[in-house]
Amino acid sequence: MNRAELVESVAKLTAQPKSEVSRTLSALIHSVTGALSKGDKVTLVGFGTFERRQRKARTGRNPRTLAPLRIAAAKVPAFRAGKELKDIVNGRAKQPMLAAAKPKAAAAKPAKKAAAKPAKKAAKPAKKAAKKGKKR
């Protein structure tokens, strides 16, 4: 699954526009990246932990010439899966059902009814005024 497919999947599950889901995903990635660059750990309970690890300097080999070369020490991001994620991936547990959000179309219907009610109320005073005019 690539980023576009992930955005589409989350948008479908949450009934939110893809643009909003994309911005949320970008903000999540930005926040995790910022925390890792500072040396903080990001733990999502049940999913896993993102952390920064120190890789030691080592000797490698150039694959073409087989000449030894020095690889510098580096700080690298690492992910350690949580127990719940491991159990689901290994088939020892089922993924919990996610309560799907209601589609936006259902939310738009009450707004239409609310718009129709003021029109009826506006018609009533006109009828009352017409009746008063007839009585005189």
ABEGO torsion letter per residue (X at the ends): XBAAAAAAAAAAAAGBBAAAAAAAAAAAAAAAAAAAAAGBBBBBBGAEBBBBBBBBBBBBBBAAAGBBBBBBBBBBBBBBBBAAAAAAAAGABBBBBBBBBBBAAAAAAAAAAAAAAAAAAAAAAAAAAAAAAAAX
